Amino acid sequence: MANIFTGSIGKKFVMSISGLFLILFLTMHTVINSISIVSKEAFNAACDFMGSPIVSIMVPILALGFIIHIIYATVVTIGDLKARGGLNRYASGSKAKTDSWAARNMIILGIIILGFLAFHFYHFWLHMQYQLFTGGEVCPDPYGLLLTTFGKPWITALYIVWFVALWFHLTHGFWSAFSHIGWNNDKWLPRLKVIAYIVATLLCGALATVAIVNCLRFNGILPSIA
């Protein structure tokens, strides 16, 4: 049982499961953010729902998922670097090895994503969920916060950089996660790689669209919505 957490295969298994869990959350987050493109009221209602007690219970679980993924990804990467004797290496299992740029730079991409996550927390989480947990004043207009934040072109540009890094991370991380939990045969691996690009493009493309559309709306280039 200890090998699930300490063995080489076990570490990659835990890293993969936590990564897939975070992708599920990212998908939900992307869907909610995408609502802001079509309806201000619907977006605010969705944010209110996310602040409800039943959903707020998930926040500590999500935080734990992040911590587990970061710790195990770091341990796995360091182990792979030592085993392969070089920098910018990321092993993916006997049948899932790849020389793609994303595969060689997963730890760098992870650091970029983690850094921008703090940037994102400062803009949104600090004004919403954090206030809810601490009994402070929660932002009454999430859409207004979204609009004014992305209304600054330099902030939108930085978020686009984040989404690009996330795209690269997902194109490798998605299929690699499945390969570490057993879907690494010759039949499924090529399919998973294609699905990885589709999933990464849909999620990151939607997030980038939200940022760009609201930036254009705030600056009067696109009409506002009700």
N, C-alpha and C positions, 0 to 999 in steps of 0.2 A: 504493500500500500504506500510505503514511503517513496517508492520510485515514481509515483504519480507526480510528486512535487520536487524530487531531487534528481532523478535520473535524466539523462539527456533527452530521451523520447518524452518522458513525463513533463519536462519543462516546456518543450515545444507544444505539447498537447494543451497545457494550461494557458500558454501564451495565445494559442490559436482560439481556444474557446472564449477567452476574455476579449480577444480581438473581434470575433464574430458577434459577441454581445454588444460591443461598442458600435459595430456597423448597424445593428438593429436600432440602437438609439439614434444614430446619425440619420437613418432613414426616416424615423419619426420626426426628428428635428427639422429635416429638410422639407417634409410634407407640410408641417405647420408653418414654416417660414414662407413656403411657396404660396400659401393662402393670402399673404400680404399683397401679392401681385393683383389679385382679383377683388378683394374685399377687405376694407379696413375693419368693419364691424366683426366679420367672421374671424379675422386674425386676432383681434382683441379677445373675442370669446374663447378661441383656442388657447390663448395665453392664460386666460382666467382658469380654464380647465386644468392646465398644466400646474397652476398654483394651488389646486385643490388638495386637501389632505391625503386623499387616496393616491394621488400621483406624486406628491411630495415625499412619500415614503420611499419612492424609488431613487431619490437623490443620493442618499448614503450608499445604496447598492451600486449606483452608477459610479460614484467616487471610488468605491472599492474596486470596481472593474477596471477603472483607469490605473489605479495604483498597482494592481496585480499585473496588468498588461505591461506597464512600464518596467516594473521590477523584473519580470520574467523575460521580456524582450531584451533588456540590458544584459541579464545573466547569459542568455542564449547567444547574443552577439559577441560578448567577451569570450565565451567558450569557443565559438566558431573561429574567432580571430586567432586565438591561441592554437587551435587545432590546425588551422590552415596557414598560420605563420605569415599573415599579411593584413594590411589595413583595407578598409572598404570591401570586406567580404561578408556575405550573408548566406549561410548554408540552408538548404531547403529540403533535405532528405535525398535518398538515393535516386528516386525517380523524379524528383521535382527540382533538380539543380538547374540554375539558369545563370546566364551571364548578362542579363539585362541591366541597364543603368540603375533602375529602381532597386533591383535585388542587391546590387553592390553598395547602395547608399541608403539602405533602410534606416540605419541608426541616425544618419544625418537628417533624413526626412522626418524621422520621429522627433528629433530635437527641435526642428523648425516648427512642426505642428504643435508641440508642447508649448513653445514660446508664444506662438500666436494664440493658443488657447487662453493663456493668461491675459492677453490683449482683449480677447473676446469677453472674458469674464468681467473685465473692468468696464466694458461698454454696456453689457446687458445683465449678466448674473448679479452684479453688485447692486443694481437698481431694482431687481425683481426678486428672485428666489432668496438672496441673502437677506433682504429687508423682511421677507416673509418669515424667515427662520429667527431673526433677531428681534422681531416685533417693531421694526421701523416702518417708515412710510413707503409702501410699494408704489412703483410708478403707475399712475392711473391710466396712462395711454401708451401701451406697448408699441402700437403702430407709430405713434409720434416719435418715440424713442428710436425706433428702427429707421424712420425716415430722416431724422436729423443726424443720426450717426452716419448713415451712408450718404447723407447729403454733402459730406466733405469728401471731395474727390481723392485726396491723399489717403484717407482711411479706406475708401473703397478699393484703391489700388493695392494697399497692403493686404486687404482681405483676399483679393484676387491671387496674390502671391501665395497666401495660405492655402487657397483652394487648389492651386496648381500642385503644391507640395503634397496635399492630401490626395490628389488624383494619382500621382506617382506611387504614393504609399499604398493606396488601395489596389492599384493594378497588379501589384505583386502580393500584398498581404492577403487579399481575398482568396485567391486560389491556393496560396501557400498554406493558409489556415486549414483549408479542406484537405490538403495533401497530408498534413500532420495528424489529422484525425482518421486517416485511412483511405481517403478518396484519391489515391495516387497511382492508380493503374493506368495503363496506356490508353484505355477507352475514355476515361473521365477527365484526365489531366488536360488534354487539349481543349475540351469543352469548358472546363473551369477557367482556363486562361482567357477564353473569349468572353465568358460571362463576367469575369473580373473587369475587363475593359468596359463592358456595357454598364455594369453597376457603378463603376467609378465615374464614368462620363455622365450618367444620369444624375447621380447625387451631386457631384461637384459642378456640373453644368447648371443644375437648378439653383444651387447656392449662389453661384456667380451671377445668374440672371436676377435673383432677388436683389443682390447688392447693386448691380448696374441699373436696373429699372428704378429702384427707389432713389438712387443718386440722380438720375435724370428727372425724376418727378420733383424732387426737392428743389432742383435748380431750374424748374420750369420748362424743361425740354420735352417732357412728356406730361400729359394732363393728369391731374390728381384724381383719386377715386373716392367714392363715398364710403 
